[in-house]
Amino acid sequence: MNKTAAVLQALAANEKRSVNDVLRDAVAAHPGRGKRPLPKGIGKYRSGQSGIAQNIRKILRKDIQEGK
């Protein structure tokens, strides 16, 4: 067992809580580093059209008929 795990288990035992509860509270209390950057390419191919997912069959059917 590493030092961090031993300290975590000792803290949980002192507080009569599970290690998971201690970790959950620690993560919830940690402010983080702000928002994570989005992966490259997100939004790069945005068409500007809404409803593509709902109309995909119509769009594909039309493209096939037009030979695209």
C-alpha angles and dihedrals in degrees: 000000000000126000095257093053091048092051091047092051092047091050091049091049092049091051093041090235134120121264088242092057092050091049093047091053092046093051092046091051095048111098094209124209098289125261117347114238116257118251116265113272098032106138092002093117097040110151097197090231121118124210097037093132091050094046101037095117092053092046093049093045091052092048091050092050090050091049096244 
